Amino acid sequence: MRTETRRLAGARILGPLLALALAACASDLRRNTERLSDPSPSVRRGAAAELALMREEAAPAVPALIRALSDEDTFVRRDAAVALGKIGPAAESAVPALIRALHDESAAVHQSSLWALRRIGPAHPDVVPTLISLLDSARTGMRWNAALSLGKMGPAAKSAVPRLRRLLQDGDSEVRAAAEKSIRQITGGE
C-alpha cells in the first residue's frame, strides 16, 4: 500500500511537470520552425540544429526543413538534411527533396542527405533505387557511403546485391570493403 501511495503522489507531481515540458517542446518547435525563415544564416543554422535535437518531435517542421534544403547557405542545407534524418521515417515526405540534394555542390550537403535517406529508411519506394544508382558515382566517398547505407537497410535492400557484387572489383579498397560488408548485412552472410 505504501508503494502505491508513493506512485500516486509521484504522478500528481510529475503530471503537471510533464505537461509543462510538452508545452515547452511545442513552443520550441514553433519558434525554431519560424527561425528557419530568418534573414540571418546563423539563426537558420541554429534553428535546423535545434530541430535535429528534437528528433521525431520535430516532425511537424518537415515542410520547413524541406524548404531549407534549398537555402543559399551550405550549412543550413546540411543541417536541414541532418534534422530530417534525425526525424526518421516521419520525414518520408522529404525523400524527393533529399534525392535532389544528393546533387548539391557541397559534399557536406550530399553526404548529410544520403545519411538522412538511410535514416528515413527503405519504406519510400525511391530510396533503395536512388542509393543503388549512387553506387556508380564518380565520387569514391559517395560510392562508399551508398554501399554502407544499403547495408544498414538489411534485407529491404536485397535488390542492391547484384550491383554491390560488382563493387567488389572497385578500384578503391574502402569501397570494396563497404560492398562486402553490405552484402553480408543484406543477405545475412549467405
N, CA, C and O of each residue as an XYZ file, in Angstrom:
760
protein
N       0.833     -1.196      0.000
C       0.000      0.000      0.000
C       0.870      1.249      0.000
O       0.577      2.235     -0.676
N       1.922      1.182      0.759
C       2.794      2.346      0.869
C       3.416      2.709     -0.494
O       3.527      3.887     -0.833
N       3.820      1.683     -1.273
C       4.402      1.918     -2.599
C       3.374      2.551     -3.523
O       3.697      3.464     -4.284
N       2.152      2.076     -3.460
C       1.087      2.635     -4.300
C       0.842      4.104     -3.956
O       0.612      4.914     -4.854
N       0.888      4.455     -2.693
C       0.706      5.846     -2.261
C       1.814      6.722     -2.839
O       1.564      7.840     -3.290
N       3.040      6.201     -2.819
C       4.171      6.957     -3.374
C       3.992      7.153     -4.882
O       4.261      8.229     -5.415
N       3.536      6.104     -5.557
C       3.319      6.222     -7.008
C       2.283      7.291     -7.327
O       2.475      8.102     -8.233
N       1.186      7.286     -6.578
C       0.145      8.282     -6.805
C       0.657      9.690     -6.536
O       0.353     10.621     -7.282
N       1.436      9.841     -5.469
C       1.999     11.156     -5.152
C       2.957     11.590     -6.260
O       2.964     12.753     -6.664
N       3.762     10.652     -6.745
C       4.692     10.961     -7.837
C       3.956     11.372     -9.089
O       4.368     12.307     -9.776
N       2.862     10.680     -9.396
C       2.070     11.009    -10.587
C       1.453     12.403    -10.469
O       1.364     13.135    -11.455
N       1.026     12.765     -9.252
C       0.447     14.100     -9.049
C       1.491     15.198     -9.263
O       1.177     16.283     -9.753
N       2.719     14.900     -8.894
C       3.793     15.890     -9.055
C       4.280     15.916    -10.502
O       4.436     16.986    -11.090
N       4.520     14.740    -11.070
C       5.102     14.669    -12.408
C       4.118     15.016    -13.510
O       4.533     15.500    -14.564
N       2.840     14.786    -13.305
C       1.850     15.094    -14.330
C       1.917     16.532    -14.805
O       2.039     16.775    -16.006
N       1.841     17.494    -13.892
C       1.942     18.900    -14.316
C       3.318     19.240    -14.913
O       3.409     20.050    -15.835
N       4.373     18.628    -14.392
C       5.706     18.883    -14.946
C       5.801     18.363    -16.377
O       6.388     19.011    -17.244
N       5.227     17.203    -16.614
C       5.222     16.648    -17.963
C       4.427     17.548    -18.908
O       4.839     17.774    -20.045
N       3.307     18.053    -18.445
C       2.505     18.958    -19.264
C       3.294     20.220    -19.606
O       3.233     20.707    -20.735
N       4.037     20.750    -18.629
C       4.863     21.932    -18.884
C       5.964     21.626    -19.895
O       6.253     22.437    -20.775
N       6.579     20.441    -19.762
C       7.646     20.056    -20.683
C       7.103     19.916    -22.103
O       7.754     20.344    -23.057
N       5.932     19.329    -22.252
C       5.331     19.185    -23.575
C       4.980     20.542    -24.181
O       5.148     20.754    -25.382
N       4.497     21.450    -23.354
C       4.166     22.792    -23.843
C       5.433     23.522    -24.286
O       5.430     24.215    -25.303
N       6.518     23.365    -23.520
C       7.794     23.997    -23.878
C       8.321     23.423    -25.186
O       8.855     24.155    -26.019
N       8.174     22.121    -25.365
C       8.628     21.471    -26.594
C       7.848     22.020    -27.790
O       8.436     22.310    -28.832
N       6.549     22.162    -27.647
C       5.722     22.699    -28.736
C       6.109     24.139    -29.045
O       6.125     24.549    -30.206
N       6.420     24.901    -28.009
C       6.841     26.284    -28.205
C       8.188     26.336    -28.929
O       8.369     27.148    -29.836
N       9.136     25.473    -28.535
C      10.440     25.401    -29.199
C      10.274     24.998    -30.665
O      10.952     25.523    -31.548
N       9.382     24.080    -30.898
C       9.136     23.621    -32.264
C       8.644     24.778    -33.132
O       9.165     25.001    -34.226
N       7.664     25.499    -32.658
C       7.135     26.646    -33.412
C       8.223     27.705    -33.629
O       8.399     28.220    -34.733
N       8.941     28.013    -32.553
C       9.975     29.053    -32.635
C      11.060     28.670    -33.637
O      11.461     29.490    -34.462
N      11.535     27.434    -33.568
C      12.607     27.014    -34.478
C      12.126     26.872    -35.916
O      12.878     27.134    -36.854
N      10.892     26.465    -36.087
C      10.338     26.383    -37.443
C      10.284     27.785    -38.054
O      10.634     27.966    -39.221
N       9.855     28.762    -37.284
C       9.819     30.147    -37.767
C      11.223     30.670    -38.041
O      11.439     31.398    -39.010
N      12.185     30.299    -37.187
C      13.565     30.789    -37.338
C      14.219     30.255    -38.613
O      15.216     30.820    -39.063
N      13.687     29.183    -39.207
C      14.245     28.690    -40.468
C      14.076     29.707    -41.597
O      14.726     29.590    -42.635
N      13.211     30.699    -41.404
C      12.989     31.750    -42.408
C      13.666     33.066    -42.036
O      13.474     34.073    -42.718
N      14.442     33.072    -40.983
C      15.117     34.291    -40.533
C      16.116     34.773    -41.589
O      16.699     33.949    -42.294
N      16.326     36.079    -41.715
C      17.298     36.581    -42.699
C      18.750     36.160    -42.398
O      19.576     36.098    -43.309
N      19.053     35.879    -41.154
C      20.426     35.547    -40.777
C      20.720     34.057    -40.960
O      20.022     33.214    -40.397
N      21.756     33.729    -41.750
C      22.115     32.316    -41.927
C      22.460     31.623    -40.607
O      22.148     30.446    -40.430
N      23.094     32.335    -39.687
C      23.460     31.693    -38.413
C      22.219     31.349    -37.596
O      22.198     30.333    -36.902
N      21.194     32.177    -37.671
C      19.936     31.877    -36.972
C      19.267     30.667    -37.620
O      18.762     29.782    -36.930
N      19.269     30.639    -38.964
C      18.663     29.494    -39.663
C      19.427     28.200    -39.346
O      18.814     27.151    -39.147
N      20.752     28.276    -39.300
C      21.559     27.094    -38.945
C      21.218     26.614    -37.547
O      21.031     25.420    -37.312
N      21.139     27.567    -36.617
C      20.802     27.219    -35.231
C      19.437     26.572    -35.120
O      19.247     25.627    -34.355
N      18.489     27.083    -35.884
C      17.134     26.522    -35.847
C      17.139     25.085    -36.357
O      16.524     24.207    -35.752
N      17.835     24.844    -37.473
C      17.900     23.479    -38.016
C      18.587     22.542    -37.027
O      18.153     21.406    -36.835
N      19.659     23.019    -36.401
C      20.382     22.188    -35.432
C      19.505     21.862    -34.219
O      19.524     20.739    -33.716
N      18.746     22.841    -33.761
C      17.860     22.590    -32.616
C      16.733     21.633    -32.991
O      16.339     20.792    -32.183
N      16.217     21.756    -34.196
C      15.181     20.808    -34.638
C      15.757     19.394    -34.720
O      15.061     18.425    -34.420
N      17.009     19.272    -35.121
C      17.644     17.948    -35.157
C      17.686     17.336    -33.766
O      17.486     16.131    -33.612
N      17.942     18.151    -32.758
C      17.996     17.644    -31.384
C      16.634     17.151    -30.905
O      16.555     16.313    -30.007
N      15.573     17.664    -31.497
C      14.220     17.275    -31.095
C      13.805     15.923    -31.693
O      12.810     15.333    -31.273
N      14.564     15.447    -32.661
C      14.310     14.170    -33.320
C      12.866     14.058    -33.821
O      12.379     14.965    -34.496
N      12.181     12.964    -33.501
C      10.830     12.698    -34.013
C       9.833     13.787    -33.626
O       8.846     14.009    -34.327
N      10.091     14.460    -32.518
C       9.178     15.516    -32.066
C       9.146     16.688    -33.045
O       8.220     17.498    -33.015
N      10.157     16.780    -33.914
C      10.227     17.872    -34.881
C       9.499     17.545    -36.186
O       9.587     18.312    -37.144
N       8.794     16.439    -36.237
C       8.105     16.036    -37.476
C       7.208     17.131    -38.060
O       7.146     17.252    -39.283
N       6.516     17.931    -37.254
C       5.695     18.992    -37.860
C       6.522     20.040    -38.629
O       5.966     20.802    -39.420
N       7.826     20.080    -38.405
C       8.682     21.056    -39.095
C       9.203     20.534    -40.432
O       9.952     21.237    -41.110
N       8.823     19.318    -40.825
C       9.349     18.730    -42.070
C       9.144     19.654    -43.275
O      10.098     19.838    -44.032
N       7.971     20.246    -43.505
C       7.838     21.124    -44.676
C       8.844     22.294    -44.672
O       9.399     22.643    -45.714
N       9.067     22.884    -43.510
C      10.027     23.990    -43.418
C      11.451     23.488    -43.637
O      12.264     24.180    -44.250
N      11.755     22.300    -43.146
C      13.093     21.729    -43.350
C      13.312     21.372    -44.822
O      14.424     21.500    -45.334
N      12.262     20.928    -45.493
C      12.373     20.649    -46.934
C      12.732     21.951    -47.667
O      13.601     21.953    -48.539
N      12.072     23.039    -47.316
C      12.407     24.328    -47.937
C      13.850     24.724    -47.630
O      14.537     25.294    -48.477
N      14.305     24.418    -46.410
C      15.666     24.773    -46.007
C      16.724     23.994    -46.795
O      17.879     24.417    -46.854
N      16.349     22.872    -47.396
C      17.298     22.134    -48.243
C      17.689     22.942    -49.481
O      18.660     22.605    -50.160
N      16.943     24.001    -49.777
C      17.251     24.876    -50.915
C      17.834     26.217    -50.459
O      17.977     27.135    -51.267
N      18.165     26.332    -49.201
C      18.698     27.580    -48.658
C      19.988     27.966    -49.376
O      20.717     27.099    -49.860
N      20.267     29.255    -49.443
C      21.505     29.733    -50.078
C      22.741     29.358    -49.265
O      23.841     29.294    -49.813
N      22.577     29.109    -47.967
C      23.702     28.803    -47.083
C      23.951     27.293    -47.026
O      23.050     26.521    -46.696
N      25.152     26.890    -47.343
C      25.521     25.468    -47.346
C      25.237     24.805    -46.009
O      24.721     23.688    -45.965
N      25.571     25.486    -44.917
C      25.425     24.870    -43.599
C      23.965     24.735    -43.186
O      23.612     23.809    -42.456
N      23.123     25.635    -43.641
C      21.685     25.497    -43.388
C      21.172     24.261    -44.126
O      20.410     23.468    -43.572
N      21.598     24.105    -45.384
C      21.164     22.931    -46.157
C      21.643     21.642    -45.479
O      20.881     20.686    -45.336
N      22.899     21.630    -45.068
C      23.446     20.444    -44.390
C      22.667     20.140    -43.114
O      22.269     18.998    -42.887
N      22.449     21.157    -42.279
C      21.769     20.939    -41.008
C      20.296     20.565    -41.198
O      19.730     19.836    -40.383
N      19.681     21.059    -42.264
C      18.301     20.662    -42.560
C      18.252     19.180    -42.908
O      17.350     18.466    -42.469
N      19.218     18.715    -43.695
C      19.271     17.288    -44.040
C      19.485     16.444    -42.790
O      18.852     15.400    -42.627
N      20.371     16.891    -41.910
C      20.613     16.155    -40.665
C      19.335     16.106    -39.832
O      18.982     15.055    -39.296
N      18.644     17.234    -39.722
C      17.401     17.260    -38.937
C      16.372     16.290    -39.512
O      15.696     15.583    -38.766
N      16.254     16.259    -40.840
C      15.310     15.323    -41.464
C      15.703     13.881    -41.166
O      14.838     13.041    -40.915
N      16.986     13.593    -41.193
C      17.441     12.247    -40.847
C      17.137     11.890    -39.408
O      16.748     10.761    -39.112
N      17.313     12.852    -38.509
C      17.037     12.599    -37.084
C      15.538     12.377    -36.850
O      15.147     11.626    -35.956
N      14.715     13.029    -37.651
C      13.266     12.811    -37.532
C      12.934     11.384    -37.951
O      12.026     10.765    -37.396
N      13.661     10.870    -38.919
C      13.495      9.476    -39.330
C      12.304      9.251    -40.238
O      11.959     10.127    -41.031
N      11.660      8.080    -40.137
C      10.567      7.720    -41.044
C       9.430      8.745    -41.116
O       8.727      8.806    -42.124
N       9.241      9.535    -40.085
C       8.186     10.559    -40.115
C       8.507     11.671    -41.113
O       7.648     12.500    -41.412
N       9.735     11.693    -41.629
C      10.138     12.695    -42.624
C      10.096     12.125    -44.039
O      10.761     12.645    -44.935
N       9.333     11.081    -44.243
C       9.280     10.409    -45.542
C       8.907     11.365    -46.679
O       9.353     11.176    -47.811
N       8.115     12.366    -46.399
C       7.731     13.317    -47.454
C       8.925     14.125    -47.969
O       8.830     14.772    -49.012
N      10.031     14.091    -47.254
C      11.235     14.829    -47.663
C      12.101     14.051    -48.652
O      13.070     14.598    -49.179
N      11.771     12.794    -48.912
C      12.630     11.964    -49.768
C      12.906     12.602    -51.130
O      14.069     12.648    -51.529
N      11.912     13.093    -51.865
C      12.242     13.704    -53.166
C      13.223     14.877    -53.053
O      14.126     15.015    -53.878
N      13.046     15.712    -52.042
C      13.954     16.853    -51.855
C      15.349     16.378    -51.451
O      16.347     16.958    -51.880
N      15.426     15.340    -50.637
C      16.734     14.803    -50.245
C      17.438     14.169    -51.446
O      18.659     14.258    -51.572
N      16.676     13.540    -52.312
C      17.275     12.967    -53.532
C      17.852     14.087    -54.397
O      18.945     13.950    -54.946
N      17.119     15.191    -54.517
C      17.659     16.335    -55.270
C      18.925     16.886    -54.598
O      19.867     17.294    -55.277
N      18.938     16.893    -53.268
C      20.087     17.429    -52.521
C      21.338     16.561    -52.679
O      22.443     17.011    -52.375
N      21.175     15.330    -53.148
C      22.343     14.479    -53.392
C      23.245     15.068    -54.476
O      24.412     14.693    -54.593
N      22.702     15.982    -55.259
C      23.464     16.603    -56.350
C      23.970     17.993    -55.975
O      24.447     18.735    -56.833
N      23.868     18.344    -54.701
C      24.359     19.630    -54.213
C      25.868     19.724    -54.452
O      26.579     18.721    -54.391
N      26.346     20.938    -54.724
C      27.789     21.098    -54.959
C      28.609     20.855    -53.698
O      29.811     20.603    -53.783
N      27.980     20.927    -52.541
C      28.684     20.728    -51.275
C      28.688     19.249    -50.889
O      27.641     18.605    -50.818
N      29.877     18.733    -50.645
C      29.992     17.338    -50.197
C      29.259     17.144    -48.867
O      28.653     16.096    -48.641
N      29.311     18.138    -47.998
C      28.641     18.020    -46.699
C      27.134     17.873    -46.875
O      26.495     17.123    -46.138
N      26.569     18.577    -47.835
C      25.121     18.507    -48.060
C      24.744     17.167    -48.658
O      23.794     16.530    -48.201
N      25.481     16.724    -49.684
C      25.043     15.453    -50.275
C      25.337     14.280    -49.351
O      24.596     13.297    -49.375
N      26.384     14.343    -48.540
C      26.632     13.257    -47.586
C      25.554     13.248    -46.491
O      25.087     12.181    -46.092
N      25.165     14.423    -46.011
C      24.103     14.502    -44.995
C      22.768     14.041    -45.556
O      21.976     13.408    -44.858
N      22.524     14.359    -46.818
C      21.274     13.930    -47.456
C      21.242     12.413    -47.625
O      20.205     11.778    -47.428
N      22.368     11.850    -47.984
C      22.466     10.396    -48.110
C      22.224      9.731    -46.760
O      21.500      8.739    -46.668
N      22.830     10.280    -45.724
C      22.631      9.757    -44.359
C      21.155      9.861    -43.966
O      20.597      8.936    -43.375
N      20.528     10.994    -44.298
C      19.114     11.184    -43.957
C      18.235     10.166    -44.682
O      17.296      9.629    -44.094
N      18.528      9.901    -45.941
C      17.751      8.902    -46.687
C      17.852      7.536    -46.014
O      16.861      6.813    -45.906
N      19.049      7.191    -45.564
C      19.219      5.915    -44.873
C      18.395      5.879    -43.597
O      17.769      4.864    -43.291
N      18.389      6.981    -42.844
C      17.653      7.030    -41.579
C      16.134      7.009    -41.800
O      15.391      6.426    -41.010
N      15.691      7.645    -42.872
C      14.254      7.632    -43.169
C      13.840      6.217    -43.533
O      12.738      5.775    -43.207
N      14.735      5.513    -44.211
C      14.534      4.096    -44.435
C      14.024      3.718    -45.801
O      13.660      4.564    -46.618
N      14.010      2.424    -46.022
C      13.658      1.897    -47.338
C      12.161      1.879    -47.629
O      11.752      1.443    -48.705
N      11.341      2.341    -46.698
C       9.892      2.282    -46.914
C       9.465      3.101    -48.138
O       8.544      2.712    -48.858
N      10.128      4.220    -48.368
C       9.798      5.033    -49.536
C      10.336      4.322    -50.776
O      11.496      3.908    -50.785
N       9.529      4.171    -51.813
C       9.944      3.367    -52.972
C      11.145      3.916    -53.745
O      11.751      3.185    -54.528
N      11.496      5.172    -53.543
C      12.621      5.750    -54.290
C      13.969      5.635    -53.584
O      15.006      5.866    -54.206
N      13.973      5.285    -52.301
C      15.227      5.321    -51.545
C      16.224      4.275    -52.039
O      17.345      4.626    -52.408
N      15.844      3.013    -52.052
C      16.794      1.961    -52.449
C      17.262      2.148    -53.897
O      18.465      2.076    -54.144
N      16.364      2.384    -54.867
C      16.856      2.611    -56.236
C      17.811      3.802    -56.344
O      18.777      3.760    -57.106
N      17.541      4.850    -55.589
C      18.441      6.011    -55.623
C      19.811      5.642    -55.076
O      20.835      6.005    -55.655
N      19.828      4.921    -53.964
C      21.117      4.518    -53.390
C      21.864      3.583    -54.334
O      23.086      3.672    -54.458
N      21.144      2.694    -54.994
C      21.793      1.797    -55.967
C      22.421      2.623    -57.091
O      23.535      2.329    -57.523
N      21.721      3.647    -57.563
C      22.281      4.469    -58.644
C      23.552      5.189    -58.194
O      24.434      5.460    -59.010
N      23.648      5.498    -56.911
C      24.838      6.181    -56.406
C      26.063      5.274    -56.357
O      27.188      5.754    -56.217
N      25.848      3.971    -56.471
C      26.983      3.044    -56.494
C      27.829      3.249    -57.756
O      28.966      2.783    -57.825
N      27.275      3.943    -58.747
C      28.003      4.237    -59.987
C      28.625      5.631    -59.980
O      29.172      6.063    -60.995
N      28.553      6.332    -58.870
C      29.072      7.696    -58.793
C      30.578      7.737    -59.064
O      31.310      6.804    -58.734
N      31.015      8.821    -59.663
C      32.456      9.028    -59.871
C      33.146      9.360    -58.546
O      34.365      9.239    -58.428
N      32.360      9.780    -57.554
C      32.915     10.145    -56.246
C      33.085      8.890    -55.390
O      32.116      8.190    -55.097
N      34.313      8.620    -54.998
C      34.601      7.452    -54.172
C      33.798      7.487    -52.871
O      33.224      6.479    -52.459
N      33.764      8.654    -52.232
C      33.035      8.780    -50.967
C      31.553      8.498    -51.119
O      30.927      7.940    -50.218
N      30.995      8.878    -52.243
C      29.577      8.642    -52.490
C      29.311      7.151    -52.674
O      28.339      6.624    -52.134
N      30.175      6.461    -53.439
C      30.010      5.008    -53.621
C      30.132      4.295    -52.278
O      29.339      3.407    -51.965
N      31.126      4.687    -51.490
C      31.359      4.066    -50.179
C      30.148      4.280    -49.271
O      29.651      3.335    -48.659
N      29.675      5.526    -49.188
C      28.564      5.854    -48.309
C      27.271      5.185    -48.776
O      26.493      4.708    -47.951
N      27.035      5.143    -50.083
C      25.830      4.488    -50.603
C      25.856      2.998    -50.288
O      24.839      2.420    -49.904
N      27.028      2.376    -50.453
C      27.148      0.942    -50.144
C      26.855      0.688    -48.673
O      26.097     -0.223    -48.338
N      27.448      1.483    -47.798
C      27.199      1.303    -46.362
C      25.740      1.550    -46.007
O      25.167      0.838    -45.182
N      25.147      2.552    -46.627
C      23.742      2.870    -46.352
C      22.831      1.718    -46.753
O      21.892      1.384    -46.030
N      23.101      1.118    -47.891
C      22.292     -0.024    -48.332
C      22.449     -1.190    -47.358
O      21.476     -1.869    -47.032
N      23.664     -1.415    -46.903
C      23.887     -2.497    -45.949
C      23.107     -2.298    -44.665
O      22.560     -3.253    -44.112
N      23.052     -1.072    -44.190
C      22.335     -0.792    -42.933
C      20.830     -0.980    -43.081
O      20.118     -1.095    -42.083
N      20.345     -1.012    -44.312
C      18.919     -1.260    -44.538
C      18.586     -2.742    -44.495
O      17.417     -3.124    -44.475
N      19.618     -3.571    -44.482
C      19.401     -5.004    -44.361
C      18.644     -5.598    -45.536
O      18.769     -5.118    -46.663
N      17.858     -6.641    -45.283
C      17.155     -7.350    -46.354
C      16.255     -6.479    -47.225
O      15.938     -6.858    -48.353
N      15.841     -5.328    -46.725
C      14.993     -4.431    -47.529
C      15.743     -3.913    -48.759
O      15.126     -3.405    -49.695
N      17.073     -4.041    -48.756
C      17.880     -3.565    -49.879
C      18.408     -4.715    -50.728
O      19.432     -4.573    -51.396
N      17.719     -5.852    -50.708
C      18.234     -7.039    -51.425
C      18.394     -6.806    -52.928
O      19.212     -7.461    -53.573
N      17.619     -5.879    -53.486
C      17.759     -5.601    -54.924
C      19.116     -4.964    -55.251
O      19.492     -4.888    -56.421
N      19.845     -4.511    -54.242
C      21.154     -3.890    -54.455
C      22.289     -4.909    -54.541
O      23.388     -4.569    -54.979
N      22.042     -6.143    -54.134
C      23.133     -7.126    -54.042
C      23.874     -7.329    -55.369
O      25.105     -7.346    -55.348
N      23.213     -7.482    -56.511
C      23.985     -7.659    -57.748
C      24.933     -6.487    -58.031
O      26.076     -6.691    -58.442
N      24.455     -5.275    -57.810
C      25.311     -4.099    -58.052
C      26.424     -4.021    -57.015
O      27.544     -3.629    -57.343
N      26.134     -4.388    -55.773
C      27.171     -4.409    -54.732
C      28.244     -5.451    -55.058
O      29.427     -5.230    -54.799
N      27.834     -6.568    -55.618
C      28.819     -7.595    -56.004
C      29.796     -7.048    -57.054
O      30.985     -7.365    -57.030
N      29.283     -6.231    -57.965
C      30.186     -5.612    -58.955
C      31.162     -4.648    -58.288
O      32.284     -4.469    -58.763
N      30.742     -4.033    -57.199
C      31.636     -3.113    -56.484
C      32.794     -3.841    -55.804
O      33.765     -3.207    -55.389
N      32.702     -5.146    -55.687
C      33.814     -5.900    -55.109
C      35.064     -5.796    -55.989
O      36.157     -6.174    -55.569
N      34.894     -5.280    -57.209
C      36.021     -5.067    -58.136
C      36.406     -3.587    -58.219
O      37.228     -3.215    -59.056
N      35.825     -2.741    -57.367
C      36.097     -1.302    -57.409
C      37.586     -1.034    -57.198
O      38.279     -1.807    -56.537
N      38.061      0.054    -57.759
C      39.465      0.422    -57.631
C      39.854      0.908    -56.243
O      41.043      1.025    -55.947
N      38.892      1.191    -55.397
C      39.173      1.688    -54.050
C      38.927      0.586    -53.025
O      37.852     -0.013    -52.996
N      39.915      0.323    -52.192
C      39.797     -0.773    -51.221
C      38.712     -0.523    -50.182
O      38.083     -1.469    -49.707
N      38.482      0.745    -49.821
C      37.430      1.039    -48.837
C      36.046      0.804    -49.431
O      35.141      0.347    -48.733
N      35.879      1.111    -50.696
C      34.604      0.852    -51.380
C      34.374     -0.652    -51.457
O      33.268     -1.129    -51.206
N      35.421     -1.398    -51.805
C      35.289     -2.865    -51.867
C      34.899     -3.429    -50.501
O      34.029     -4.296    -50.411
N      35.544     -2.935    -49.435
C      35.234     -3.414    -48.081
C      33.799     -3.062    -47.699
O      33.106     -3.873    -47.084
N      33.350     -1.863    -48.057
C      31.974     -1.454    -47.753
C      30.977     -2.332    -48.491
O      29.951     -2.720    -47.932
N      31.280     -2.648    -49.756
C      30.385     -3.506    -50.545
C      30.311     -4.896    -49.929
O      29.230     -5.472    -49.806
N      31.454     -5.426    -49.548
C      31.482     -6.765    -48.939
C      30.683     -6.797    -47.641
O      29.885     -7.708    -47.420
N      30.898     -5.805    -46.787
C      30.167     -5.728    -45.517
C      28.661     -5.601    -45.766
O      27.860     -6.251    -45.094
N      28.285     -4.773    -46.722
C      26.869     -4.544    -47.009
C      26.192     -5.800    -47.550
O      25.051     -6.099    -47.200
N      26.888     -6.517    -48.387
C      26.320     -7.772    -48.902
C      26.021     -8.715    -47.740
O      24.968     -9.352    -47.709
N      26.948     -8.804    -46.785
C      26.719     -9.663    -45.603
C      25.520     -9.176    -44.796
O      24.705     -9.981    -44.343
N      25.410     -7.861    -44.617
C      24.298     -7.316    -43.836
C      22.952     -7.557    -44.534
O      21.946     -7.824    -43.876
N      22.944     -7.463    -45.831
C      21.693     -7.618    -46.581
C      21.280     -9.075    -46.661
O      20.105     -9.407    -46.508
N      22.257     -9.946    -46.903
C      21.942    -11.374    -47.133
C      22.034    -12.214    -45.869
O      21.667    -13.389    -45.881
N      22.513    -11.636    -44.790
C      22.689    -12.414    -43.567
C      23.878    -13.348    -43.681
O      23.943    -14.357    -42.979
N      24.815    -13.027    -44.551
C      26.039    -13.815    -44.682
C      25.958    -14.933    -45.687
O      26.870    -15.756    -45.763
N      24.883    -14.991    -46.470
C      24.713    -16.065    -47.462
C      25.765    -16.002    -48.532
O      25.769    -16.830    -49.443
